[in-house]
């Protein structure tokens, strides 16, 4: 998502991860470090298996996240094994 100042110019790009109705700012974290951050956030929320979705609702693989192939923000959703 883009933060804009009053004249409409781009100020900075932030990366947000949503999990259990909380948002974590992971701006400037990319590649493998972003994957590790996703795993840590999931662990901190007692989530063992999870899916990752982007803003468009597209399910992402770890390779997509590492390559930066997503639209922000990212969402961590507990994997439903009963389905």
C-alpha positions in Angstrom: 0.0 0.0 0.0 1.2 3.5 -0.7 1.3 6.3 1.8 0.7 9.6 0.2 1.2 13.1 1.5 -1.2 15.9 0.9 -0.1 16.7 -2.6 -0.5 13.1 -3.8 3.2 12.2 -4.2 4.4 8.9 -3.0 6.2 9.0 0.4 7.0 5.3 1.0 5.8 1.8 0.5 4.9 -0.2 3.5 4.5 -3.9 3.8 1.8 -5.1 6.3 1.1 -8.7 7.5 -2.4 -9.3 8.9 -2.9 -12.1 11.4 -5.7 -12.6 13.9 -7.0 -9.0 13.4 -3.5 -7.6 14.2 -1.3 -5.8 11.7 2.5 -6.0 11.7 4.6 -3.6 9.7 7.4 -5.4 7.9 8.6 -2.6 5.7 12.1 -3.2 4.2 11.8 -6.9 4.9 12.0 -9.0 1.6 12.9 -12.4 0.3 13.8 -15.1 2.8 13.7 -12.7 5.7 10.0 -12.0 4.9 9.3 -15.7 4.8 10.9 -16.1 8.3 8.9 -13.1 9.6 5.7 -14.7 8.3 6.6 -18.0 10.1 7.4 -16.1 13.3 4.1 -14.2 13.3 2.3 -17.4 12.8 4.2 -19.1 15.7 3.5 -16.1 17.9 -0.2 -16.6 17.2 -0.1 -20.4 17.9 -0.6 -21.2 14.2 1.2 -24.3 13.0 -0.1 -24.6 9.5 -1.2 -21.6 7.5 -2.0 -20.2 4.1 -0.9 -16.8 2.9 -3.2 -14.6 0.9 -2.6 -11.2 -0.7 -4.9 -8.2 -1.0 -6.6 -9.7 -4.1 -7.4 -12.9 -2.3 -4.9 -14.9 -4.2 -3.3 -17.8 -2.3 0.5 -17.4 -2.3 3.3 -19.9 -2.1 6.5 -19.2 -0.2 8.2 -18.8 -3.6 5.7 -16.0 -4.5 6.4 -14.3 -1.2 10.2 -14.6 -1.6 10.1 -13.2 -5.2 7.8 -10.4 -4.1 5.0 -11.5 -6.4 2.0 -10.2 -4.4 -0.2 -7.3 -3.8 0.0 -5.9 -0.2 -1.1 -6.4 2.5 -0.5 -10.1 3.2 -2.8 -12.1 5.4 -2.0 -15.3 7.4 -4.9 -17.6 7.7 -4.9 -20.8 9.8 -4.9 -23.9 7.5 -8.2 -25.7 7.9 -7.4 -29.4 8.1 -11.0 -30.4 8.7 -12.2 -29.1 5.3 
